[in-house]
Amino acid sequence: MLEGESRPGHFRGVSTVVSKLFNLVQPDVACFGEKTISKPKNGLALSSRNGYLTSAERKQAPLLYKEMKKLAEKISIR
């Protein structure tokens, strides 16, 4: 369901960076997941990787996701 299995080491690296940052700034509150909650109307996540898309690709990406979701439903992948 999530992508951790396909990105070995990624989340360990992220947690290390976050841990180091928290040790430096010692925040009282931390909020995660905002980019997946606050999506523009087109449904494309506010991801740093999506920032590399051209404007034409940004228009196509939500359509690609929508079609992949339809196909997954047809072959019963969830």
PyMOL Python script that loads the backbone (N, CA, C, O; Angstrom):
from pymol import cmd

cmd.read_pdbstr("""\
ATOM      1  N   MET A   1       0.821  -1.182   0.000  1.00  0.00           N
ATOM      2  CA  MET A   1       0.000   0.000   0.000  1.00  0.00           C
ATOM      3  C   MET A   1       0.871   1.255   0.000  1.00  0.00           C
ATOM      4  O   MET A   1       0.655   2.161  -0.805  1.00  0.00           O
ATOM      5  N   LEU A   2       1.841   1.311   0.887  1.00  0.00           N
ATOM      6  CA  LEU A   2       2.732   2.467   0.919  1.00  0.00           C
ATOM      7  C   LEU A   2       4.007   2.119   0.161  1.00  0.00           C
ATOM      8  O   LEU A   2       4.195   0.966  -0.230  1.00  0.00           O
ATOM      9  N   GLU A   3       4.869   3.077  -0.049  1.00  0.00           N
ATOM     10  CA  GLU A   3       6.011   2.845  -0.922  1.00  0.00           C
ATOM     11  C   GLU A   3       7.305   2.480  -0.214  1.00  0.00           C
ATOM     12  O   GLU A   3       8.346   2.396  -0.866  1.00  0.00           O
ATOM     13  N   GLY A   4       7.280   2.263   1.081  1.00  0.00           N
ATOM     14  CA  GLY A   4       8.496   1.942   1.820  1.00  0.00           C
ATOM     15  C   GLY A   4       9.216   0.712   1.287  1.00  0.00           C
ATOM     16  O   GLY A   4      10.446   0.676   1.241  1.00  0.00           O
ATOM     17  N   GLU A   5       8.451  -0.290   0.886  1.00  0.00           N
ATOM     18  CA  GLU A   5       9.036  -1.536   0.381  1.00  0.00           C
ATOM     19  C   GLU A   5       9.837  -1.301  -0.904  1.00  0.00           C
ATOM     20  O   GLU A   5      10.845  -1.967  -1.142  1.00  0.00           O
ATOM     21  N   SER A   6       9.388  -0.360  -1.723  1.00  0.00           N
ATOM     22  CA  SER A   6      10.071  -0.104  -2.989  1.00  0.00           C
ATOM     23  C   SER A   6      11.184   0.928  -2.864  1.00  0.00           C
ATOM     24  O   SER A   6      11.874   1.212  -3.843  1.00  0.00           O
ATOM     25  N   ARG A   7      11.371   1.499  -1.661  1.00  0.00           N
ATOM     26  CA  ARG A   7      12.412   2.522  -1.462  1.00  0.00           C
ATOM     27  C   ARG A   7      13.230   2.185  -0.213  1.00  0.00           C
ATOM     28  O   ARG A   7      13.209   2.928   0.769  1.00  0.00           O
ATOM     29  N   PRO A   8      13.948   1.065  -0.256  1.00  0.00           N
ATOM     30  CA  PRO A   8      14.700   0.663   0.943  1.00  0.00           C
ATOM     31  C   PRO A   8      15.694   1.739   1.375  1.00  0.00           C
ATOM     32  O   PRO A   8      16.429   2.293   0.557  1.00  0.00           O
ATOM     33  N   GLY A   9      15.700   2.020   2.668  1.00  0.00           N
ATOM     34  CA  GLY A   9      16.629   3.006   3.205  1.00  0.00           C
ATOM     35  C   GLY A   9      16.119   4.433   3.181  1.00  0.00           C
ATOM     36  O   GLY A   9      16.628   5.285   3.909  1.00  0.00           O
ATOM     37  N   HIS A  10      15.120   4.707   2.353  1.00  0.00           N
ATOM     38  CA  HIS A  10      14.620   6.083   2.213  1.00  0.00           C
ATOM     39  C   HIS A  10      14.080   6.623   3.538  1.00  0.00           C
ATOM     40  O   HIS A  10      14.469   7.705   3.979  1.00  0.00           O
ATOM     41  N   PHE A  11      13.198   5.876   4.156  1.00  0.00           N
ATOM     42  CA  PHE A  11      12.551   6.370   5.361  1.00  0.00           C
ATOM     43  C   PHE A  11      13.507   6.410   6.548  1.00  0.00           C
ATOM     44  O   PHE A  11      13.353   7.242   7.441  1.00  0.00           O
ATOM     45  N   ARG A  12      14.480   5.526   6.561  1.00  0.00           N
ATOM     46  CA  ARG A  12      15.511   5.605   7.594  1.00  0.00           C
ATOM     47  C   ARG A  12      16.287   6.915   7.437  1.00  0.00           C
ATOM     48  O   ARG A  12      16.591   7.584   8.425  1.00  0.00           O
ATOM     49  N   GLY A  13      16.598   7.271   6.208  1.00  0.00           N
ATOM     50  CA  GLY A  13      17.299   8.534   5.939  1.00  0.00           C
ATOM     51  C   GLY A  13      16.453   9.737   6.326  1.00  0.00           C
ATOM     52  O   GLY A  13      16.954  10.696   6.913  1.00  0.00           O
ATOM     53  N   VAL A  14      15.170   9.680   5.994  1.00  0.00           N
ATOM     54  CA  VAL A  14      14.268  10.779   6.342  1.00  0.00           C
ATOM     55  C   VAL A  14      14.181  10.910   7.861  1.00  0.00           C
ATOM     56  O   VAL A  14      14.259  12.018   8.392  1.00  0.00           O
ATOM     57  N   SER A  15      14.020   9.798   8.557  1.00  0.00           N
ATOM     58  CA  SER A  15      13.904   9.880  10.017  1.00  0.00           C
ATOM     59  C   SER A  15      15.198  10.387  10.651  1.00  0.00           C
ATOM     60  O   SER A  15      15.152  11.077  11.670  1.00  0.00           O
ATOM     61  N   THR A  16      16.348  10.057  10.066  1.00  0.00           N
ATOM     62  CA  THR A  16      17.627  10.563  10.578  1.00  0.00           C
ATOM     63  C   THR A  16      17.705  12.080  10.427  1.00  0.00           C
ATOM     64  O   THR A  16      18.101  12.784  11.356  1.00  0.00           O
ATOM     65  N   VAL A  17      17.325  12.575   9.257  1.00  0.00           N
ATOM     66  CA  VAL A  17      17.355  14.017   9.004  1.00  0.00           C
ATOM     67  C   VAL A  17      16.389  14.745   9.944  1.00  0.00           C
ATOM     68  O   VAL A  17      16.740  15.772  10.525  1.00  0.00           O
ATOM     69  N   VAL A  18      15.171  14.209  10.090  1.00  0.00           N
ATOM     70  CA  VAL A  18      14.180  14.832  10.971  1.00  0.00           C
ATOM     71  C   VAL A  18      14.669  14.819  12.412  1.00  0.00           C
ATOM     72  O   VAL A  18      14.519  15.807  13.130  1.00  0.00           O
ATOM     73  N   SER A  19      15.252  13.707  12.835  1.00  0.00           N
ATOM     74  CA  SER A  19      15.788  13.605  14.199  1.00  0.00           C
ATOM     75  C   SER A  19      16.875  14.652  14.452  1.00  0.00           C
ATOM     76  O   SER A  19      16.883  15.314  15.490  1.00  0.00           O
ATOM     77  N   LYS A  20      17.782  14.792  13.502  1.00  0.00           N
ATOM     78  CA  LYS A  20      18.850  15.791  13.645  1.00  0.00           C
ATOM     79  C   LYS A  20      18.285  17.208  13.694  1.00  0.00           C
ATOM     80  O   LYS A  20      18.731  18.037  14.487  1.00  0.00           O
ATOM     81  N   LEU A  21      17.296  17.477  12.836  1.00  0.00           N
ATOM     82  CA  LEU A  21      16.663  18.788  12.825  1.00  0.00           C
ATOM     83  C   LEU A  21      15.977  19.070  14.166  1.00  0.00           C
ATOM     84  O   LEU A  21      16.124  20.153  14.732  1.00  0.00           O
ATOM     85  N   PHE A  22      15.227  18.086  14.664  1.00  0.00           N
ATOM     86  CA  PHE A  22      14.540  18.265  15.949  1.00  0.00           C
ATOM     87  C   PHE A  22      15.525  18.478  17.088  1.00  0.00           C
ATOM     88  O   PHE A  22      15.264  19.264  17.998  1.00  0.00           O
ATOM     89  N   ASN A  23      16.650  17.785  17.044  1.00  0.00           N
ATOM     90  CA  ASN A  23      17.663  17.980  18.083  1.00  0.00           C
ATOM     91  C   ASN A  23      18.243  19.395  18.035  1.00  0.00           C
ATOM     92  O   ASN A  23      18.606  19.956  19.068  1.00  0.00           O
ATOM     93  N   LEU A  24      18.327  19.963  16.841  1.00  0.00           N
ATOM     94  CA  LEU A  24      18.850  21.327  16.712  1.00  0.00           C
ATOM     95  C   LEU A  24      17.849  22.393  17.148  1.00  0.00           C
ATOM     96  O   LEU A  24      18.193  23.306  17.899  1.00  0.00           O
ATOM     97  N   VAL A  25      16.614  22.273  16.674  1.00  0.00           N
ATOM     98  CA  VAL A  25      15.643  23.339  16.908  1.00  0.00           C
ATOM     99  C   VAL A  25      14.717  23.089  18.097  1.00  0.00           C
ATOM    100  O   VAL A  25      14.082  24.018  18.596  1.00  0.00           O
ATOM    101  N   GLN A  26      14.640  21.851  18.548  1.00  0.00           N
ATOM    102  CA  GLN A  26      13.806  21.446  19.689  1.00  0.00           C
ATOM    103  C   GLN A  26      12.395  22.045  19.627  1.00  0.00           C
ATOM    104  O   GLN A  26      12.012  22.843  20.482  1.00  0.00           O
ATOM    105  N   PRO A  27      11.641  21.653  18.616  1.00  0.00           N
ATOM    106  CA  PRO A  27      10.294  22.214  18.463  1.00  0.00           C
ATOM    107  C   PRO A  27       9.324  21.677  19.516  1.00  0.00           C
ATOM    108  O   PRO A  27       9.533  20.603  20.080  1.00  0.00           O
ATOM    109  N   ASP A  28       8.276  22.431  19.766  1.00  0.00           N
ATOM    110  CA  ASP A  28       7.211  21.979  20.663  1.00  0.00           C
ATOM    111  C   ASP A  28       6.157  21.170  19.907  1.00  0.00           C
ATOM    112  O   ASP A  28       5.469  20.331  20.489  1.00  0.00           O
ATOM    113  N   VAL A  29       6.041  21.430  18.607  1.00  0.00           N
ATOM    114  CA  VAL A  29       5.036  20.778  17.780  1.00  0.00           C
ATOM    115  C   VAL A  29       5.651  20.427  16.433  1.00  0.00           C
ATOM    116  O   VAL A  29       6.489  21.167  15.917  1.00  0.00           O
ATOM    117  N   ALA A  30       5.236  19.298  15.862  1.00  0.00           N
ATOM    118  CA  ALA A  30       5.641  18.925  14.501  1.00  0.00           C
ATOM    119  C   ALA A  30       4.409  18.433  13.754  1.00  0.00           C
ATOM    120  O   ALA A  30       3.630  17.648  14.295  1.00  0.00           O
ATOM    121  N   CYS A  31       4.227  18.880  12.530  1.00  0.00           N
ATOM    122  CA  CYS A  31       3.092  18.468  11.704  1.00  0.00           C
ATOM    123  C   CYS A  31       3.614  17.818  10.437  1.00  0.00           C
ATOM    124  O   CYS A  31       4.472  18.378   9.754  1.00  0.00           O
ATOM    125  N   PHE A  32       3.103  16.643  10.123  1.00  0.00           N
ATOM    126  CA  PHE A  32       3.538  15.904   8.946  1.00  0.00           C
ATOM    127  C   PHE A  32       2.339  15.593   8.057  1.00  0.00           C
ATOM    128  O   PHE A  32       1.198  15.559   8.517  1.00  0.00           O
ATOM    129  N   GLY A  33       2.619  15.368   6.779  1.00  0.00           N
ATOM    130  CA  GLY A  33       1.591  14.938   5.849  1.00  0.00           C
ATOM    131  C   GLY A  33       0.782  16.051   5.215  1.00  0.00           C
ATOM    132  O   GLY A  33      -0.185  15.771   4.507  1.00  0.00           O
ATOM    133  N   GLU A  34       1.139  17.290   5.441  1.00  0.00           N
ATOM    134  CA  GLU A  34       0.365  18.399   4.902  1.00  0.00           C
ATOM    135  C   GLU A  34       0.270  18.369   3.384  1.00  0.00           C
ATOM    136  O   GLU A  34      -0.779  18.693   2.829  1.00  0.00           O
ATOM    137  N   LYS A  35       1.353  17.984   2.697  1.00  0.00           N
ATOM    138  CA  LYS A  35       1.302  18.028   1.234  1.00  0.00           C
ATOM    139  C   LYS A  35       0.332  17.003   0.663  1.00  0.00           C
ATOM    140  O   LYS A  35      -0.208  17.214  -0.422  1.00  0.00           O
ATOM    141  N   THR A  36       0.098  15.896   1.368  1.00  0.00           N
ATOM    142  CA  THR A  36      -0.848  14.913   0.859  1.00  0.00           C
ATOM    143  C   THR A  36      -2.271  15.266   1.246  1.00  0.00           C
ATOM    144  O   THR A  36      -3.219  14.800   0.614  1.00  0.00           O
ATOM    145  N   ILE A  37      -2.434  16.091   2.284  1.00  0.00           N
ATOM    146  CA  ILE A  37      -3.772  16.523   2.679  1.00  0.00           C
ATOM    147  C   ILE A  37      -4.197  17.716   1.834  1.00  0.00           C
ATOM    148  O   ILE A  37      -5.320  17.748   1.330  1.00  0.00           O
ATOM    149  N   SER A  38      -3.323  18.686   1.677  1.00  0.00           N
ATOM    150  CA  SER A  38      -3.661  19.916   0.926  1.00  0.00           C
ATOM    151  C   SER A  38      -3.248  19.759  -0.517  1.00  0.00           C
ATOM    152  O   SER A  38      -2.133  20.119  -0.896  1.00  0.00           O
ATOM    153  N   LYS A  39      -4.129  19.231  -1.310  1.00  0.00           N
ATOM    154  CA  LYS A  39      -3.838  19.080  -2.735  1.00  0.00           C
ATOM    155  C   LYS A  39      -4.557  20.169  -3.513  1.00  0.00           C
ATOM    156  O   LYS A  39      -5.665  20.573  -3.159  1.00  0.00           O
ATOM    157  N   PRO A  40      -3.913  20.641  -4.581  1.00  0.00           N
ATOM    158  CA  PRO A  40      -4.621  21.589  -5.452  1.00  0.00           C
ATOM    159  C   PRO A  40      -5.848  20.907  -6.066  1.00  0.00           C
ATOM    160  O   PRO A  40      -6.023  19.698  -5.914  1.00  0.00           O
ATOM    161  N   LYS A  41      -6.672  21.652  -6.738  1.00  0.00           N
ATOM    162  CA  LYS A  41      -7.900  21.098  -7.325  1.00  0.00           C
ATOM    163  C   LYS A  41      -7.628  19.975  -8.321  1.00  0.00           C
ATOM    164  O   LYS A  41      -8.481  19.111  -8.524  1.00  0.00           O
ATOM    165  N   ASN A  42      -6.436  19.978  -8.950  1.00  0.00           N
ATOM    166  CA  ASN A  42      -6.144  18.931  -9.932  1.00  0.00           C
ATOM    167  C   ASN A  42      -5.787  17.601  -9.281  1.00  0.00           C
ATOM    168  O   ASN A  42      -5.667  16.599  -9.987  1.00  0.00           O
ATOM    169  N   GLY A  43      -5.612  17.551  -7.951  1.00  0.00           N
ATOM    170  CA  GLY A  43      -5.343  16.306  -7.247  1.00  0.00           C
ATOM    171  C   GLY A  43      -3.880  15.918  -7.182  1.00  0.00           C
ATOM    172  O   GLY A  43      -3.542  14.924  -6.539  1.00  0.00           O
ATOM    173  N   LEU A  44      -3.005  16.668  -7.824  1.00  0.00           N
ATOM    174  CA  LEU A  44      -1.585  16.347  -7.838  1.00  0.00           C
ATOM    175  C   LEU A  44      -0.944  16.780  -6.518  1.00  0.00           C
ATOM    176  O   LEU A  44      -1.066  17.937  -6.116  1.00  0.00           O
ATOM    177  N   ALA A  45      -0.263  15.853  -5.847  1.00  0.00           N
ATOM    178  CA  ALA A  45       0.352  16.151  -4.551  1.00  0.00           C
ATOM    179  C   ALA A  45       1.389  17.260  -4.679  1.00  0.00           C
ATOM    180  O   ALA A  45       2.048  17.396  -5.710  1.00  0.00           O
ATOM    181  N   LEU A  46       1.521  18.044  -3.626  1.00  0.00           N
ATOM    182  CA  LEU A  46       2.511  19.119  -3.590  1.00  0.00           C
ATOM    183  C   LEU A  46       3.858  18.531  -3.199  1.00  0.00           C
ATOM    184  O   LEU A  46       4.347  18.770  -2.096  1.00  0.00           O
ATOM    185  N   SER A  47       4.448  17.772  -4.088  1.00  0.00           N
ATOM    186  CA  SER A  47       5.684  17.046  -3.845  1.00  0.00           C
ATOM    187  C   SER A  47       6.867  17.760  -4.497  1.00  0.00           C
ATOM    188  O   SER A  47       6.722  18.402  -5.538  1.00  0.00           O
ATOM    189  N   SER A  48       8.032  17.640  -3.875  1.00  0.00           N
ATOM    190  CA  SER A  48       9.219  18.255  -4.476  1.00  0.00           C
ATOM    191  C   SER A  48       9.515  17.634  -5.840  1.00  0.00           C
ATOM    192  O   SER A  48       9.974  18.327  -6.748  1.00  0.00           O
ATOM    193  N   ARG A  49       9.257  16.339  -5.989  1.00  0.00           N
ATOM    194  CA  ARG A  49       9.482  15.688  -7.284  1.00  0.00           C
ATOM    195  C   ARG A  49       8.525  16.200  -8.338  1.00  0.00           C
ATOM    196  O   ARG A  49       8.896  16.318  -9.505  1.00  0.00           O
ATOM    197  N   ASN A  50       7.289  16.507  -7.943  1.00  0.00           N
ATOM    198  CA  ASN A  50       6.331  17.044  -8.907  1.00  0.00           C
ATOM    199  C   ASN A  50       6.714  18.445  -9.360  1.00  0.00           C
ATOM    200  O   ASN A  50       6.234  18.918 -10.390  1.00  0.00           O
ATOM    201  N   GLY A  51       7.568  19.106  -8.604  1.00  0.00           N
ATOM    202  CA  GLY A  51       8.066  20.419  -9.000  1.00  0.00           C
ATOM    203  C   GLY A  51       8.940  20.373 -10.238  1.00  0.00           C
ATOM    204  O   GLY A  51       9.145  21.398 -10.887  1.00  0.00           O
ATOM    205  N   TYR A  52       9.463  19.190 -10.578  1.00  0.00           N
ATOM    206  CA  TYR A  52      10.300  19.036 -11.767  1.00  0.00           C
ATOM    207  C   TYR A  52       9.474  18.861 -13.049  1.00  0.00           C
ATOM    208  O   TYR A  52      10.020  18.893 -14.152  1.00  0.00           O
ATOM    209  N   LEU A  53       8.159  18.676 -12.897  1.00  0.00           N
ATOM    210  CA  LEU A  53       7.318  18.478 -14.067  1.00  0.00           C
ATOM    211  C   LEU A  53       7.141  19.788 -14.838  1.00  0.00           C
ATOM    212  O   LEU A  53       7.076  20.870 -14.256  1.00  0.00           O
ATOM    213  N   THR A  54       7.068  19.656 -16.139  1.00  0.00           N
ATOM    214  CA  THR A  54       6.744  20.825 -16.950  1.00  0.00           C
ATOM    215  C   THR A  54       5.257  21.137 -16.755  1.00  0.00           C
ATOM    216  O   THR A  54       4.533  20.334 -16.166  1.00  0.00           O
ATOM    217  N   SER A  55       4.805  22.269 -17.230  1.00  0.00           N
ATOM    218  CA  SER A  55       3.395  22.604 -17.050  1.00  0.00           C
ATOM    219  C   SER A  55       2.502  21.618 -17.807  1.00  0.00           C
ATOM    220  O   SER A  55       1.415  21.286 -17.334  1.00  0.00           O
ATOM    221  N   ALA A  56       2.935  21.156 -18.951  1.00  0.00           N
ATOM    222  CA  ALA A  56       2.163  20.153 -19.707  1.00  0.00           C
ATOM    223  C   ALA A  56       2.103  18.837 -18.934  1.00  0.00           C
ATOM    224  O   ALA A  56       1.051  18.200 -18.872  1.00  0.00           O
ATOM    225  N   GLU A  57       3.214  18.435 -18.352  1.00  0.00           N
ATOM    226  CA  GLU A  57       3.247  17.201 -17.563  1.00  0.00           C
ATOM    227  C   GLU A  57       2.383  17.330 -16.311  1.00  0.00           C
ATOM    228  O   GLU A  57       1.734  16.367 -15.902  1.00  0.00           O
ATOM    229  N   ARG A  58       2.372  18.516 -15.702  1.00  0.00           N
ATOM    230  CA  ARG A  58       1.538  18.766 -14.527  1.00  0.00           C
ATOM    231  C   ARG A  58       0.062  18.614 -14.855  1.00  0.00           C
ATOM    232  O   ARG A  58      -0.727  18.182 -14.014  1.00  0.00           O
ATOM    233  N   LYS A  59      -0.309  18.970 -16.081  1.00  0.00           N
ATOM    234  CA  LYS A  59      -1.705  18.805 -16.508  1.00  0.00           C
ATOM    235  C   LYS A  59      -2.036  17.334 -16.765  1.00  0.00           C
ATOM    236  O   LYS A  59      -3.160  16.895 -16.519  1.00  0.00           O
ATOM    237  N   GLN A  60      -1.059  16.581 -17.257  1.00  0.00           N
ATOM    238  CA  GLN A  60      -1.293  15.177 -17.585  1.00  0.00           C
ATOM    239  C   GLN A  60      -1.217  14.258 -16.368  1.00  0.00           C
ATOM    240  O   GLN A  60      -1.896  13.232 -16.334  1.00  0.00           O
ATOM    241  N   ALA A  61      -0.424  14.597 -15.390  1.00  0.00           N
ATOM    242  CA  ALA A  61      -0.187  13.709 -14.241  1.00  0.00           C
ATOM    243  C   ALA A  61      -1.469  13.284 -13.520  1.00  0.00           C
ATOM    244  O   ALA A  61      -1.631  12.095 -13.243  1.00  0.00           O
ATOM    245  N   PRO A  62      -2.381  14.201 -13.207  1.00  0.00           N
ATOM    246  CA  PRO A  62      -3.614  13.752 -12.547  1.00  0.00           C
ATOM    247  C   PRO A  62      -4.438  12.805 -13.421  1.00  0.00           C
ATOM    248  O   PRO A  62      -5.106  11.903 -12.915  1.00  0.00           O
ATOM    249  N   LEU A  63      -4.384  13.020 -14.734  1.00  0.00           N
ATOM    250  CA  LEU A  63      -5.113  12.133 -15.651  1.00  0.00           C
ATOM    251  C   LEU A  63      -4.496  10.742 -15.639  1.00  0.00           C
ATOM    252  O   LEU A  63      -5.212   9.741 -15.645  1.00  0.00           O
ATOM    253  N   LEU A  64      -3.184  10.680 -15.622  1.00  0.00           N
ATOM    254  CA  LEU A  64      -2.481   9.401 -15.571  1.00  0.00           C
ATOM    255  C   LEU A  64      -2.847   8.652 -14.285  1.00  0.00           C
ATOM    256  O   LEU A  64      -3.133   7.455 -14.319  1.00  0.00           O
ATOM    257  N   TYR A  65      -2.837   9.360 -13.159  1.00  0.00           N
ATOM    258  CA  TYR A  65      -3.198   8.742 -11.882  1.00  0.00           C
ATOM    259  C   TYR A  65      -4.636   8.207 -11.914  1.00  0.00           C
ATOM    260  O   TYR A  65      -4.905   7.098 -11.453  1.00  0.00           O
ATOM    261  N   LYS A  66      -5.538   8.998 -12.455  1.00  0.00           N
ATOM    262  CA  LYS A  66      -6.942   8.608 -12.532  1.00  0.00           C
ATOM    263  C   LYS A  66      -7.109   7.329 -13.355  1.00  0.00           C
ATOM    264  O   LYS A  66      -7.856   6.433 -12.961  1.00  0.00           O
ATOM    265  N   GLU A  67      -6.418   7.241 -14.495  1.00  0.00           N
ATOM    266  CA  GLU A  67      -6.501   6.056 -15.348  1.00  0.00           C
ATOM    267  C   GLU A  67      -5.861   4.830 -14.684  1.00  0.00           C
ATOM    268  O   GLU A  67      -6.376   3.717 -14.792  1.00  0.00           O
ATOM    269  N   MET A  68      -4.747   5.044 -14.005  1.00  0.00           N
ATOM    270  CA  MET A  68      -4.095   3.921 -13.311  1.00  0.00           C
ATOM    271  C   MET A  68      -4.999   3.387 -12.195  1.00  0.00           C
ATOM    272  O   MET A  68      -5.047   2.181 -11.952  1.00  0.00           O
ATOM    273  N   LYS A  69      -5.701   4.274 -11.534  1.00  0.00           N
ATOM    274  CA  LYS A  69      -6.622   3.875 -10.477  1.00  0.00           C
ATOM    275  C   LYS A  69      -7.773   3.042 -11.058  1.00  0.00           C
ATOM    276  O   LYS A  69      -8.170   2.034 -10.475  1.00  0.00           O
ATOM    277  N   LYS A  70      -8.299   3.467 -12.203  1.00  0.00           N
ATOM    278  CA  LYS A  70      -9.368   2.711 -12.869  1.00  0.00           C
ATOM    279  C   LYS A  70      -8.887   1.308 -13.243  1.00  0.00           C
ATOM    280  O   LYS A  70      -9.590   0.322 -13.025  1.00  0.00           O
ATOM    281  N   LEU A  71      -7.679   1.232 -13.808  1.00  0.00           N
ATOM    282  CA  LEU A  71      -7.127  -0.070 -14.194  1.00  0.00           C
ATOM    283  C   LEU A  71      -6.919  -0.957 -12.983  1.00  0.00           C
ATOM    284  O   LEU A  71      -7.213  -2.151 -13.038  1.00  0.00           O
ATOM    285  N   ALA A  72      -6.419  -0.401 -11.896  1.00  0.00           N
ATOM    286  CA  ALA A  72      -6.199  -1.177 -10.681  1.00  0.00           C
ATOM    287  C   ALA A  72      -7.514  -1.752 -10.154  1.00  0.00           C
ATOM    288  O   ALA A  72      -7.550  -2.887  -9.677  1.00  0.00           O
ATOM    289  N   GLU A  73      -8.589  -0.973 -10.239  1.00  0.00           N
ATOM    290  CA  GLU A  73      -9.898  -1.457  -9.810  1.00  0.00           C
ATOM    291  C   GLU A  73     -10.384  -2.604 -10.696  1.00  0.00           C
ATOM    292  O   GLU A  73     -10.998  -3.558 -10.218  1.00  0.00           O
ATOM    293  N   LYS A  74     -10.097  -2.494 -11.996  1.00  0.00           N
ATOM    294  CA  LYS A  74     -10.519  -3.541 -12.926  1.00  0.00           C
ATOM    295  C   LYS A  74      -9.820  -4.873 -12.657  1.00  0.00           C
ATOM    296  O   LYS A  74     -10.406  -5.940 -12.841  1.00  0.00           O
ATOM    297  N   ILE A  75      -8.577  -4.801 -12.224  1.00  0.00           N
ATOM    298  CA  ILE A  75      -7.829  -6.045 -11.962  1.00  0.00           C
ATOM    299  C   ILE A  75      -7.729  -6.339 -10.459  1.00  0.00           C
ATOM    300  O   ILE A  75      -6.951  -7.189 -10.025  1.00  0.00           O
ATOM    301  N   SER A  76      -8.536  -5.613  -9.681  1.00  0.00           N
ATOM    302  CA  SER A  76      -8.661  -5.821  -8.228  1.00  0.00           C
ATOM    303  C   SER A  76      -7.374  -5.618  -7.443  1.00  0.00           C
ATOM    304  O   SER A  76      -7.077  -6.405  -6.544  1.00  0.00           O
ATOM    305  N   ILE A  77      -6.611  -4.592  -7.758  1.00  0.00           N
ATOM    306  CA  ILE A  77      -5.429  -4.216  -6.969  1.00  0.00           C
ATOM    307  C   ILE A  77      -5.840  -3.047  -6.103  1.00  0.00           C
ATOM    308  O   ILE A  77      -6.436  -2.083  -6.585  1.00  0.00           O
ATOM    309  N   ARG A  78      -5.521  -3.133  -4.831  1.00  0.00           N
ATOM    310  CA  ARG A  78      -5.845  -2.024  -3.929  1.00  0.00           C
ATOM    311  C   ARG A  78      -4.680  -1.671  -3.094  1.00  0.00           C
ATOM    312  O   ARG A  78      -4.763  -0.758  -2.272  1.00  0.00           O
TER     313      ARG A  78
END
""", "prot")
cmd.dss("prot")
cmd.show_as("cartoon", "prot")
cmd.util.cbc("prot")
cmd.orient("prot")
